[in-house]
Amino acid sequence: MKSIRSTPGRTMARPTLARRLFGRWWRKQSPSRQDRYATLGPLVSVLLFLAAIISAFWYLRNEEFEREQESVQRDTEISQQQIRLRLIENQEQLFRIARELVTGVIGPENFTSHASIFTQERPEVTALFWVDANRVRQAAYVAPRFALDASHSGAELTSSLPQANQMAAPETSFQAANTLRQPIYSGALTNDFGVTVLQVHIPLIDRGNFVGALIAEYSTESLLRFYVPTEVAQRHTINLIDSRGHVLASTVMRSPGDRSRPPSIVHQAPLAPASNGIALQALGHRTSIGLISNTLFWMVASLSVLTVWMLLGTWRHMRRRLQMQDTLASEANFRRAMENSMLTGMRAMDMEGSITYVNPAFCAMTGFSEAELIDRRPPFPYWPSDRYEENNRLLQQELKGRSPAGGIEVKVMRKDGSLFDARMYVSPLIDPKGIQTGWMTSMTNITEAKRVRDQLSASHERFTTVLEGLDAAVSVMSVQQGELLFANRSYRLWFGADGQGHLQMAGGEVGQAMDSGSDDEVDDLGGLPTQEITEAGSDSREVHIEHLRKWFDVRARYLQWTDGRLAQMLIATDITARRGAEALAAAQAEKAQVTSRLVTMGEMASSVAHELNQPLTAIANYCNGMITRVNRDAIEKQDLIAALEKTSRQAQRAGQIIHRIRAFVKRSEPQRQLTRAGTIVEDAVELAGIELRRRNVTIRTYVAQRLPPLMADPILIEQVLLNLLKNAAEAIDSAKLPPARRSIELRVVPKHTQEEGGVIEFSVTDMGPGINPEMMSRLYEAFFSTKAEGLGIGLSLCRTIIESHRGRIRAQNIYNGGLAVGCCFAFTLPVDLSRLEASTSPIPAVTT
């Protein structure tokens, strides 16, 4: 009894514990979650109820479908059994007839009577045939109900008999019966009456030998009509099909064009004992109403959908209300956070001018707390005492709605008495009904902004003053519109107030304006990023303005104007005086070149005189000798001619010397032309040979073969070579070197360097004492010389000539250990790659 009482106690405790746990979990949920769960509960219940109804309908329908499948299968098996028993019974009777045919009890004369008896009791048999082993028909009988007329004996039924060399169903079955020696059922075929039949071949065996076959034909339609039970045919459609699924016969006759709905249940069973691919097929259709066709189902589904729709509507409405509440709370929090964090002071007043609201920024600006400002009426405590009248006038304008849209600038006093500048903007307060309830004022501290604005104004004034005081012309023009945006005093003084001067300095023609409205205008800078254009460096070029007769150094760059437009700024500096000085310096340099050549020839005067004295003396001697021999009549004609030829050669030699010297010292404009290094070397060595022979100095020259041509002035390069050779000879002679070291080497070779590219290098190497390292850095200074009688313009002029040809010149000592044993002067000239061609007459190395 105790145990019986304890069990109910435990049973009651479990629901109480569950309710407590559920209540505890429910109280932990927020009100919004509780509302959500309360709305979702009925929705889930309705969905579960609808699912249960659908499941019940589905289960009942599946049960009924399974019963229908079992019925179709059972009817198929019954039909199969009935036909099978009939075929086996017929097969036994056919075996009896076959034995009597073999024993001779039945012959061809009485075969018809026995066959007639056999077919009368079996309406499915259409005909009987007796053929021998050679397929020759011995006897045949056709049932009267299948014959064309009463006298038909079956003699014309050739399609039902086996025929050699044919693969028809009768022949195949006949061969199988011969081979297997057992009854063979053929496949379906159509006889000469147009009836679909199947055959059974009973082999005739006499003493172990195959002597023929007894062939019986069955009508497929009769098999179904007579041996399928009537109740089965009424319930389902029974078909007889072949191995390919073609219907041979059916218990239901369909009219042509009848398209019945496909069966939902199909069951097949082989037609035993035929075993020839023919099968029975039963077709069944559902007799019950489908799930979606059930009225009760649709009523329940409609009510469930309606309930779900109403619950969803209620849940959506509650969700919208919750969202609105959350939105209002979020907006209130956002507004409060924005008001507390913003630096702009906000003040609200009612229509009578009483303060109804201030934000923390307003209190921080004025130093008064919210309690000190709320419900206060004018004069307000943050009004300066000396500005009551002005502030009251501004307040009356504000209450009347006449405050300017751009705001008003006022002085505000903090609680500690300090003042600051502020700007106030006023807007009306409108309630949801469209009625104005007051005024909202925003106040911003502009003390720092006002200070910065004053500084910017002063900075702009200073900047403008500097630009106006420049001697250079500064102008800014819009790229798209062609509008002159800025021009300083110098620009206006030279070009006026229009943009023609800017266009001239920028490369445009006079009178060509930039028409932004033209349809044919092409913007060369269109599509390019403004940042990349403005960040690009400025370019410089020199422009000559004809009507001003001035040269300007123009620097241009692109910039973004204050309104965002792309503009071009030009800074033009007057360089007319500098261009004149450069022209004067060029003329003086040209004169210096001629002077240097004259000085060189003056220094070589004695050597030139000695060089000319030899051919002139030879001419005089030849002439005196010929006169003497002519006076004596002691000269032959051939000797006279030989003497005159020698005299002519000496005169030509003297003329060549004078022509070479005249061409060297002649003043002419620099003319750069395609010339060969070998030609320059030959002319320079020929001129320098006079000085070298006088100083007893030998020269060895080496000119590389197939050197490319040079674009240079040959006279100027010859002057440089002659100067270097003369300096080397003087250094050797002044050092009193022995004959073994009194030599100069001149080499001309091609080179390629990373800095200069393809060049031809001329080098002059002597065996003299070298150059003092302290003087090496001053070699090319004007009027500096290492020789006591030197003018100091030779090497300076050489450097000028080489650099004007875009080449380089250098000097270096040659050391043997720590002792200088010579000096090498070398200069390079760039190769004219545009006209590079192989030399057609290579210059061999020459050693003198």
C-alpha positions in Angstrom: 0.0 0.0 0.0 2.9 2.3 0.7 4.3 1.8 -2.6 1.0 2.5 -4.3 0.7 5.8 -2.5 4.2 6.9 -3.3 3.8 6.5 -7.0 1.1 9.2 -7.4 3.2 11.5 -5.4 6.2 11.2 -7.7 3.8 11.6 -10.7 2.5 14.8 -9.4 6.0 16.1 -8.6 7.2 15.8 -12.2 4.6 18.2 -13.8 5.2 20.7 -11.0 9.0 20.6 -11.6 8.4 21.0 -15.3 6.1 23.9 -14.8 8.6 25.6 -12.5 11.4 25.1 -15.0 9.2 26.4 -17.8 8.1 29.4 -15.7 11.7 30.2 -14.8 12.8 30.1 -18.5 9.7 32.1 -19.5 10.5 34.9 -17.0 14.0 35.1 -18.3 12.8 36.1 -21.7 12.4 39.7 -22.7 8.8 41.0 -23.4 9.5 41.1 -27.1 10.6 37.5 -27.1 7.5 36.5 -25.0 5.2 38.2 -27.5 7.0 36.4 -30.3 6.7 33.0 -28.7 3.1 33.7 -27.9 2.4 34.4 -31.5 4.4 31.5 -32.9 2.7 29.0 -30.6 -0.7 29.0 -32.3 1.0 29.1 -35.7 3.1 26.1 -34.9 0.0 24.3 -33.6 -2.0 25.0 -36.8 0.9 23.8 -38.9 1.2 20.6 -36.9 -2.5 20.0 -37.2 -2.4 20.5 -41.0 0.6 18.1 -41.2 -1.2 15.5 -39.2 -4.3 15.6 -41.5 -2.1 15.4 -44.6 -0.2 12.5 -43.2 -3.4 10.6 -42.3 -4.8 11.1 -45.8 -1.5 10.1 -47.3 -1.3 6.9 -45.1 -4.9 5.8 -46.0 -4.3 6.4 -49.7 -1.1 4.4 -49.6 -2.9 1.5 -47.8 -5.6 1.5 -50.5 -3.0 1.6 -53.2 -1.2 -1.4 -51.8 -4.5 -3.3 -51.6 -5.2 -2.5 -55.3 -1.7 -3.7 -56.2 -2.3 -7.0 -54.4 -5.6 -7.4 -56.2 -3.9 -6.9 -59.6 -1.2 -9.3 -58.8 -3.6 -11.9 -57.5 -5.8 -11.7 -60.7 -2.7 -12.0 -62.9 -1.7 -15.1 -61.1 -5.2 -16.6 -61.3 -5.3 -15.9 -65.1 -1.8 -17.4 -65.5 -2.8 -20.5 -63.6 -6.0 -21.1 -65.7 -4.2 -20.7 -69.0 -1.3 -22.8 -67.8 -3.6 -25.7 -66.8 -5.4 -25.5 -70.1 -2.1 -25.6 -72.1 -0.7 -28.5 -70.1 -4.0 -30.5 -70.6 -3.9 -29.7 -74.4 -0.2 -30.7 -74.5 -1.1 -34.2 -73.0 -3.8 -34.8 -75.6 -1.4 -33.7 -78.4 1.2 -36.2 -77.1 -1.5 -39.0 -77.4 -2.3 -38.0 -80.9 1.5 -37.8 -81.7 2.0 -41.4 -80.5 -0.9 -42.6 -82.6 0.5 -40.8 -85.7 3.9 -42.6 -85.1 2.3 -46.0 -84.6 0.0 -45.6 -87.6 -3.2 -45.7 -85.7 -4.0 -42.3 -87.2 -3.2 -41.8 -90.8 -3.7 -39.0 -93.3 -7.1 -40.3 -94.2 -8.6 -40.2 -90.6 -6.4 -37.3 -89.3 -9.2 -34.8 -90.0 -11.8 -36.6 -87.8 -9.5 -36.8 -84.8 -8.4 -33.2 -85.2 -12.1 -32.1 -85.5 -12.9 -33.9 -82.2 -9.9 -32.2 -80.6 -10.7 -28.7 -81.7 -14.5 -28.9 -80.9 -13.7 -29.3 -77.2 -10.9 -26.6 -77.3 -12.1 -23.4 -78.8 -8.7 -21.8 -78.5 -7.1 -24.2 -81.1 -7.4 -22.7 -84.6 -5.6 -25.5 -86.6 -3.6 -28.8 -86.5 -0.8 -29.7 -88.9 1.1 -32.9 -89.4 4.5 -32.5 -91.2 7.2 -35.0 -91.7 11.0 -34.5 -91.0 11.4 -32.8 -94.4 8.7 -30.2 -93.6 6.3 -31.8 -96.0 2.7 -31.4 -94.9 1.0 -34.9 -94.4 -2.3 -33.6 -93.1 -3.9 -30.3 -91.9 -7.1 -29.3 -90.2 -8.6 -25.8 -89.6 -11.3 -25.2 -87.1 -14.5 -24.2 -88.8 -14.9 -21.0 -86.8 -11.6 -19.7 -88.1 -11.9 -21.0 -91.8 -12.9 -18.6 -94.6 -15.6 -21.1 -95.8 -16.9 -24.5 -94.8 -14.8 -26.3 -97.4 -11.5 -24.9 -96.3 -9.1 -27.7 -95.5 -6.0 -25.7 -94.5 -4.0 -26.4 -97.6 -3.4 -22.7 -98.3 -2.0 -22.0 -94.8 1.6 -21.8 -95.8 2.7 -19.1 -93.3 1.9 -21.4 -90.4 4.2 -24.2 -91.7 8.0 -24.4 -91.3 10.0 -23.6 -94.4 13.6 -24.4 -94.9 16.1 -21.5 -95.1 13.7 -19.1 -93.3 14.0 -17.7 -89.8 10.3 -17.4 -89.2 8.7 -18.5 -85.9 7.5 -21.9 -87.3 10.9 -22.8 -88.7 12.7 -21.9 -85.5 10.3 -23.9 -83.4 10.5 -26.9 -85.7 14.3 -26.9 -85.6 14.2 -26.6 -81.8 11.8 -29.5 -81.5 14.0 -31.6 -83.8 17.1 -30.8 -81.6 15.6 -30.9 -78.1 13.0 -33.7 -78.8 10.5 -32.0 -76.6 7.5 -29.7 -77.0 8.5 -26.2 -78.2 6.2 -23.1 -78.1 6.9 -20.6 -80.8 6.6 -16.8 -80.6 3.5 -14.9 -81.7 2.8 -14.7 -85.4 -0.1 -13.8 -87.7 -1.6 -16.6 -89.8 -3.1 -16.3 -93.3 -6.5 -15.6 -91.7 -5.1 -12.5 -90.0 -5.4 -14.1 -86.5 -2.6 -13.7 -84.0 -1.6 -17.1 -82.9 1.2 -19.0 -81.2 2.2 -22.6 -82.0 3.3 -25.7 -80.1 5.5 -28.2 -81.9 5.2 -31.8 -80.6 8.1 -33.9 -82.0 7.3 -37.3 -83.6 9.9 -39.8 -82.5 10.0 -43.3 -84.1 12.6 -45.6 -82.6 14.7 -42.7 -81.6 14.5 -40.9 -84.9 12.8 -37.6 -85.6 10.1 -38.3 -88.2 8.1 -35.1 -88.1 6.1 -32.8 -85.9 2.5 -32.2 -84.8 1.8 -28.5 -84.9 -1.1 -27.0 -83.0 -2.0 -23.2 -83.3 -3.6 -21.3 -80.4 -5.5 -18.1 -80.9 -4.2 -15.5 -78.4 -7.5 -13.7 -78.2 -9.4 -17.0 -77.5 -6.9 -17.9 -74.7 -7.9 -14.7 -72.9 -11.6 -14.8 -73.7 -12.2 -18.4 -72.6 -9.7 -18.9 -69.8 -9.5 -15.5 -67.9 -12.2 -15.6 -65.2 -15.1 -13.2 -65.8 -14.7 -11.5 -62.4 -11.0 -10.9 -63.2 -11.8 -9.4 -66.6 -14.4 -7.1 -65.0 -12.0 -5.8 -62.3 -8.8 -5.4 -64.4 -7.6 -5.3 -68.0 -5.6 -8.5 -68.9 -3.3 -8.3 -71.9 -1.2 -10.8 -73.7 2.2 -9.2 -74.7 5.2 -10.4 -76.5 8.9 -10.0 -75.5 8.9 -6.4 -77.0 5.9 -5.3 -75.0 3.5 -5.3 -77.9 -0.1 -6.2 -77.0 -1.2 -9.4 -78.8 -4.6 -9.7 -77.3 -6.6 -8.0 -74.5 -9.8 -8.5 -72.5 -10.8 -4.9 -73.3 -11.5 -3.9 -76.8 -10.6 -0.2 -77.4 -12.1 1.8 -80.3 -9.6 3.6 -82.6 -8.4 6.9 -81.3 -9.3 6.1 -77.7 -6.7 7.6 -75.4 -7.5 6.3 -71.9 -5.5 7.5 -69.0 -2.4 5.4 -68.3 -2.7 2.6 -65.7 -1.4 3.3 -62.3 -0.7 -0.4 -61.5 1.0 -2.9 -63.9 1.9 -6.5 -63.1 3.3 -9.1 -65.5 3.6 -12.9 -65.3 5.1 -15.3 -67.9 2.8 -17.5 -69.9 3.8 -21.0 -68.8 4.6 -23.5 -70.0 5.2 -21.6 -73.3 8.5 -19.9 -72.1 8.8 -18.0 -75.4 8.8 -14.4 -74.1 5.0 -14.1 -74.1 3.6 -12.9 -70.8 0.3 -11.9 -69.2 0.0 -8.3 -68.2 -2.6 -7.0 -65.8 -3.5 -3.2 -65.7 -5.1 -1.6 -62.7 -6.5 1.9 -62.0 -7.0 3.6 -58.7 -10.6 3.7 -57.7 -10.1 6.0 -54.8 -10.1 9.8 -54.9 -6.6 11.4 -54.9 -5.3 13.3 -52.0 -5.7 16.7 -53.8 -9.2 15.8 -55.0 -10.6 15.1 -51.5 -13.1 17.8 -50.5 -12.5 17.3 -46.8 -8.8 17.7 -47.3 -9.3 21.0 -49.1 -11.7 22.3 -46.4 -9.1 21.4 -43.7 -6.3 22.9 -45.7 -8.3 26.1 -46.4 -9.2 26.6 -42.8 -5.6 25.9 -41.8 -4.2 28.4 -44.4 -6.7 31.0 -43.3 -5.7 30.5 -39.6 -2.0 30.7 -40.6 -2.6 33.8 -42.6 -4.4 35.5 -39.7 -1.7 34.5 -37.3 1.0 35.7 -39.7 -0.9 39.0 -40.1 -1.1 39.3 -36.3 2.6 38.4 -35.9 3.6 40.9 -38.6 1.5 43.6 -37.0 3.1 42.9 -33.6 6.5 42.8 -35.2 5.9 46.1 -37.0 4.9 47.7 -33.7 8.0 46.3 -32.0 10.1 47.6 -34.8 8.5 51.0 -34.5 9.2 51.0 -30.8 12.8 50.0 -31.3 13.1 52.6 -34.0 11.7 55.3 -31.7 14.0 54.2 -28.9 17.0 54.1 -31.3 16.1 57.5 -32.7 15.7 59.0 -29.2 19.0 57.5 -28.1 20.7 58.7 -31.4 19.2 62.2 -31.0 20.3 62.3 -27.4 23.8 61.0 -28.2 24.1 63.5 -31.1 23.0 66.4 -29.0 25.4 65.4 -26.2 28.4 65.0 -28.6 27.9 67.9 -31.0 29.8 71.1 -30.6 26.9 73.3 -31.8 24.8 74.7 -29.0 21.0 74.1 -29.4 18.4 76.2 -27.7 14.6 76.0 -28.0 12.1 78.7 -27.0 8.3 78.8 -27.0 6.3 81.5 -28.8 6.7 83.9 -25.8 10.5 83.7 -25.7 10.9 81.4 -22.7 13.7 78.8 -22.9 12.3 75.3 -23.0 15.4 73.2 -23.9 19.2 73.5 -24.1 21.7 70.8 -25.0 25.0 70.1 -23.2 27.0 72.0 -25.8 25.1 75.2 -25.2 25.7 74.8 -21.5 29.4 74.2 -22.1 29.6 77.3 -24.2 28.0 79.6 -21.8 29.1 78.0 -18.6 25.5 77.9 -17.2 23.8 74.7 -16.2 20.5 73.4 -17.7 18.6 74.3 -14.5 19.8 77.9 -14.7 18.6 78.3 -18.3 15.3 76.4 -18.5 12.2 78.6 -18.2 14.3 81.7 -18.2 12.9 84.8 -20.0 14.8 87.8 -21.4 17.2 89.2 -20.5 19.1 85.9 -20.5 22.1 85.5 -18.2 24.6 85.0 -21.1 23.8 88.5 -22.5 26.5 91.1 -22.0 25.3 93.9 -19.8 26.3 96.5 -22.4 24.4 94.8 -25.2 20.9 94.3 -23.7 19.2 96.6 -26.1 20.8 95.1 -29.2 20.2 91.5 -28.1 16.6 92.3 -27.2 16.1 93.7 -30.7 17.5 90.6 -32.3 15.3 88.4 -30.1 12.2 90.2 -31.2 13.2 89.7 -34.8 13.7 86.0 -34.1 10.3 85.7 -32.4 8.7 87.4 -35.4 10.4 85.1 -37.9 12.5 87.9 -39.4 16.0 86.5 -38.7 18.3 86.4 -41.8 18.8 83.0 -43.4 22.6 83.5 -43.2 22.4 83.8 -39.4 23.3 86.6 -37.1 26.7 87.3 -35.4 26.5 88.2 -31.7 28.6 88.5 -28.6 28.0 85.9 -25.8 29.1 86.2 -22.2 30.2 83.1 -20.3 29.4 82.6 -16.6 32.9 83.8 -15.7 32.4 87.1 -17.5 34.5 86.3 -20.6 33.1 87.1 -24.1 33.3 85.1 -27.3 31.9 85.6 -30.8 29.1 83.3 -31.9 26.8 82.9 -34.9 23.1 81.9 -34.4 20.7 80.3 -36.9 17.0 80.2 -36.2 14.3 77.8 -37.5 10.7 77.2 -36.5 9.6 74.2 -34.4 6.6 72.4 -36.0 4.6 69.7 -34.2 3.0 66.6 -36.0 -0.2 68.6 -36.7 1.7 71.3 -38.6 1.3 73.9 -35.8 4.4 76.0 -34.9 5.2 75.7 -31.2 8.3 77.7 -30.9 11.8 78.4 -32.3 15.0 76.4 -32.4 18.3 78.3 -32.3 21.7 76.8 -33.1 24.8 78.6 -31.8 28.4 78.1 -33.0 31.5 79.6 -31.5 33.3 81.4 -34.4 36.0 83.1 -32.4 38.8 80.9 -33.8 37.2 80.8 -37.3 37.1 84.6 -37.3 40.7 84.8 -36.3 41.7 82.4 -39.0 39.6 84.3 -41.6 41.4 87.5 -40.6 44.8 85.8 -41.0 43.9 84.4 -44.4 42.7 87.8 -45.5 46.0 89.3 -44.5 48.0 86.4 -46.0 46.1 86.9 -49.3 46.9 90.6 -49.3 50.6 89.9 -48.7 50.6 87.2 -51.4 49.0 89.6 -53.9 51.5 92.3 -53.0 54.4 90.0 -53.7 53.0 88.8 -57.0 52.3 92.4 -58.1 55.9 93.4 -57.2 57.5 90.7 -59.3 59.5 91.7 -62.4 58.3 88.4 -64.1 54.9 88.2 -65.7 52.6 85.7 -63.9 49.3 84.6 -65.6 46.8 81.8 -65.0 44.3 80.7 -67.7 41.5 78.2 -67.7 42.3 75.2 -69.9 38.7 74.4 -70.9 37.2 77.9 -71.2 40.3 79.9 -72.2 39.5 82.5 -69.5 42.3 84.6 -68.0 41.9 84.0 -64.3 44.8 86.0 -62.9 47.5 88.4 -64.2 50.0 90.4 -62.2 51.2 94.0 -62.8 54.1 92.9 -65.1 51.8 90.9 -67.3 49.3 93.7 -67.6 52.2 96.2 -68.4 53.5 94.0 -71.3 50.4 92.3 -72.6 47.4 94.1 -71.3 44.4 92.6 -69.6 43.5 89.9 -72.2 44.7 86.4 -72.7 46.5 86.8 -76.0 49.9 87.2 -74.3 49.4 84.0 -72.4 48.5 82.2 -75.6 51.6 83.5 -77.3 53.9 82.5 -74.5 52.2 79.1 -74.3 52.8 78.4 -78.0 49.4 79.5 -79.5 49.1 81.8 -82.5 48.2 85.5 -82.2 44.4 85.9 -82.5 43.7 82.2 -81.8 41.1 82.1 -79.0 39.9 79.1 -77.0 36.2 78.8 -77.8 34.6 76.4 -75.4 31.3 76.5 -77.3 32.8 75.2 -80.6 31.7 71.7 -81.6 35.1 71.1 -83.2 37.1 71.9 -80.0 39.4 69.1 -79.0 40.7 69.0 -75.4 44.2 67.6 -75.5 44.0 66.9 -71.7 40.5 65.4 -71.8 40.3 62.1 -69.9 43.6 62.6 -68.0 43.5 62.5 -64.2 43.7 66.1 -62.8 46.0 65.0 -59.9 48.6 63.5 -62.3 48.5 66.6 -64.5 48.9 69.1 -61.6 51.6 67.0 -59.9 53.8 67.0 -63.1 56.8 69.2 -63.0 57.0 72.5 -64.9 58.7 72.8 -68.2 60.8 75.7 -69.4 61.4 77.2 -72.8 62.5 80.5 -74.3 59.9 82.5 -76.4 60.5 85.6 -78.5 57.7 88.1 -78.6 58.1 90.1 -81.8 56.1 93.2 -81.1 57.8 93.6 -77.7 61.3 92.7 -79.1 61.9 90.7 -76.0 63.0 87.2 -75.1 61.2 85.5 -72.2 62.1 82.4 -70.2 58.6 80.8 -69.8 57.9 78.2 -67.2 54.5 76.5 -67.4 52.7 74.1 -65.2 49.1 73.0 -64.6 47.2 73.6 -61.4 43.7 73.2 -60.0 42.0 76.6 -59.5 40.0 77.6 -56.5 36.7 76.6 -58.1 38.1 73.2 -59.2 38.8 74.0 -62.8 42.0 72.9 -64.5 44.2 75.9 -65.3 47.6 76.6 -66.7 50.0 79.0 -65.0 52.8 80.7 -66.8 55.8 82.6 -65.3 57.6 84.6 -67.9 60.9 86.2 -67.0 62.5 88.9 -69.3 65.9 87.4 -70.5 66.5 89.8 -73.4 69.7 91.1 -71.7 70.9 87.6 -71.0 70.3 86.5 -74.6 72.4 89.6 -75.8 75.2 88.7 -73.4 75.1 85.1 -74.7 75.3 86.3 -78.3 78.2 88.6 -77.4 80.0 85.7 -75.6 79.5 83.5 -78.6 81.0 86.0 -80.9 83.9 86.5 -78.5 84.4 82.8 -78.3 84.6 82.6 -82.1 87.1 85.4 -82.2 89.1 83.5 -79.5 89.2 80.4 -81.6 90.7 82.4 -84.6 93.0 84.2 -82.2 94.2 80.9 -80.7 94.9 79.5 -84.2 96.8 82.7 -85.1 98.8 82.4 -81.8 99.6 78.8 -82.6 100.8 79.8 -86.0 102.8 82.6 -84.5 104.5 80.2 -82.1 105.2 77.9 -85.1 106.4 80.8 -87.3 110.1 79.8 -87.2 109.2 76.2 -87.9 106.9 77.2 -90.8 109.7 79.5 -92.2 112.2 76.6 -92.0 109.7 74.3 -93.6 109.0 76.7 -96.5 112.7 77.5 -96.8 113.5 74.0 -98.0 111.2 73.9 -101.1 112.0 77.6 -101.9 115.8 76.9 -101.7 115.4 73.8 -103.9 113.4 75.8 -106.5 116.2 78.5 -106.5 118.9 75.8 -106.9 117.1 74.1 -109.7 116.5 77.3 -111.5 120.1 78.5 -111.2 121.4 75.1 -112.3 119.2 75.1 -115.4 120.2 78.7 -116.4 123.9 77.9 -116.1 123.5 74.7 -118.2 121.3 76.5 -120.8 123.9 79.3 -121.2 126.5 76.7 -121.8 124.3 74.6 -124.1 125.2 71.7 -121.9 121.7 70.5 -121.0 119.6 68.0 -122.9 115.9 68.3 -123.4 115.1 65.3 -121.1 117.3 66.7 -118.3 115.6 70.1 -118.7 112.2 68.5 -118.4 113.3 66.5 -115.3 114.7 69.6 -113.6 111.5 71.5 -114.4 109.3 68.7 -112.9 111.4 68.7 -109.7 111.0 72.5 -109.5 107.2 72.2 -110.0 106.9 69.6 -107.2 108.9 71.8 -104.8 106.6 74.7 -105.7 103.5 72.6 -105.1 104.9 71.5 -101.8 105.4 75.1 -100.7 101.9 75.9 -101.9 100.3 73.1 -100.0 102.0 74.3 -96.8 100.7 77.8 -97.3 97.2 76.5 -98.2 97.1 74.3 -95.1 98.2 77.2 -92.9 95.7 79.6 -94.5 92.8 77.2 -94.1 93.7 76.7 -90.5 93.9 80.3 -89.5 91.1 81.5 -91.8 88.1 83.0 -89.9 84.9 81.3 -90.8 81.6 80.3 -89.2 81.5 76.8 -87.5 80.2 74.3 -90.0 79.4 70.8 -88.8 79.4 68.2 -91.5 79.9 64.5 -91.9 83.6 63.9 -91.8 86.0 61.1 -91.1 88.3 60.9 -88.1 91.2 59.7 -90.4 91.0 62.9 -92.5 91.1 65.1 -89.4 94.1 63.2 -88.1 96.0 63.4 -91.4 95.6 67.2 -91.6 96.5 67.8 -87.9 99.6 65.6 -88.1 100.7 67.3 -91.2 100.5 70.7 -89.6 102.0 69.5 -86.3 104.8 67.7 -88.1 106.5 71.1 -88.7 106.7 71.8 -85.0 107.6 68.2 -84.1 110.5 68.0 -86.5 111.8 71.3 -85.2 111.8 69.9 -81.6 113.2 66.5 -82.8 110.0 64.7 -81.5 108.6 61.7 -83.3 104.9 60.8 -83.5 103.1 57.4 -83.9 99.5 57.4 -85.1 97.0 54.6 -84.9 93.5 55.0 -86.5 91.1 52.1 -86.1 89.7 50.7 -89.3 86.0 51.2 -90.4 85.2 54.0 -88.0 81.7 55.5 -88.3 81.5 59.1 -89.6 81.3 62.1 -87.2 79.0 65.1 -87.4 81.6 67.8 -86.5 83.5 70.9 -87.7 86.8 69.4 -88.9 88.7 72.7 -88.5 87.8 73.0 -84.8 88.6 69.3 -84.1 91.9 69.8 -86.0 92.6 72.8 -83.8 92.1 70.7 -80.7 94.4 68.0 -81.9 97.1 70.4 -83.0 97.0 72.2 -79.6 97.3 68.9 -77.8 100.2 67.7 -80.0 102.0 71.0 -79.7 101.6 71.0 -75.9 103.0 67.4 -75.8 106.0 68.4 -77.9 106.7 71.4 -75.8 106.5 69.4 -72.6 109.0 66.8 -74.0 111.4 69.5 -75.3 111.3 71.6 -72.1 112.1 68.5 -70.0 115.3 67.8 -72.1 114.4 64.2 -72.4 116.7 61.7 -74.2 115.8 60.6 -77.8 114.4 57.3 -76.5 111.6 59.2 -74.8 111.0 62.0 -77.3 107.9 60.4 -78.9 104.1 61.0 -79.0 101.4 58.5 -79.6 98.1 59.5 -81.2 95.3 56.9 -81.1 91.8 57.0 -82.5 89.6 54.1 -81.5 85.8 53.5 -81.1 84.4 53.0 -77.6 81.0 52.5 -75.9 80.2 53.7 -72.4 77.1 53.6 -70.3 77.1 57.4 -69.8 77.9 58.5 -73.4 76.9 55.5 -75.5 78.8 55.1 -78.8 81.8 57.5 -79.2 85.2 57.8 -80.9 88.1 58.5 -78.6 91.1 60.6 -79.6 94.0 60.2 -77.2 97.5 62.0 -77.2 100.1 60.4 -75.0 103.6 61.8 -74.4 106.6 60.6 -72.4 107.1 63.9 -70.7 107.3 64.7 -66.9 103.5 64.8 -66.5 101.3 67.5 -64.9 101.5 68.6 -61.3 98.5 67.0 -59.5 97.8 70.3 -57.7 97.4 72.0 -61.1 95.3 69.2 -62.6 92.0 70.7 -61.5 92.8 74.2 -63.0 93.9 73.0 -66.5 90.8 74.3 -68.2 90.5 77.6 -66.5 90.7 80.6 -68.8 94.1 82.4 -68.7 95.7 79.7 -66.6 98.8 78.1 -68.0 101.6 75.8 -66.7 104.1 77.5 -69.1 105.8 80.7 -68.2 105.1 82.3 -71.6 101.6 80.6 -72.1 98.4 82.7 -72.6 96.2 80.1 -70.8 93.5 80.0 -73.5 94.4 76.8 -75.4 93.0 74.1 -73.1 90.1 76.3 -72.1 89.2 76.7 -75.8 89.7 73.0 -76.4 87.2 72.1 -73.7 84.7 74.6 -75.1 85.0 73.1 -78.6 84.7 69.5 -77.4 81.7 70.2 -75.1 80.0 72.1 -78.0 80.2 68.9 -79.9 78.6 67.0 -76.9 81.9 65.3 -76.1 84.1 65.2 -73.1 87.9 65.9 -72.5 90.1 64.6 -69.7 93.7 64.5 -68.7 95.6 62.0 -66.6 99.2 61.3 -65.7 100.9 58.0 -66.5 102.8 56.5 -63.5 105.5 54.0 -63.2 105.2 53.1 -59.5 105.0 56.5 -57.8 106.9 58.4 -60.6 105.0 60.2 -63.5 106.5 59.0 -66.8 104.0 60.8 -69.1 100.7 62.4 -69.6 97.6 61.4 -71.7 95.0 63.9 -73.0 91.9 62.2 -74.4 88.6 63.5 -75.7 85.5 61.8 -77.1 83.1 62.7 -79.8 79.6 61.1 -80.2 78.9 59.0 -83.2 76.0 60.2 -85.5 73.9 57.0 -85.2 71.3 58.4 -87.6 73.8 58.4 -90.4 75.9 55.5 -89.3 77.6 53.7 -92.2 80.6 51.5 -92.7 83.7 53.2 -94.0 84.3 52.3 -97.6 88.0 53.2 -97.4 89.5 51.9 -94.1 92.4 53.9 -92.7 95.3 51.7 -91.8 97.4 52.2 -88.7 100.2 54.7 -89.5 103.4 54.9 -87.5 105.7 57.9 -88.0 
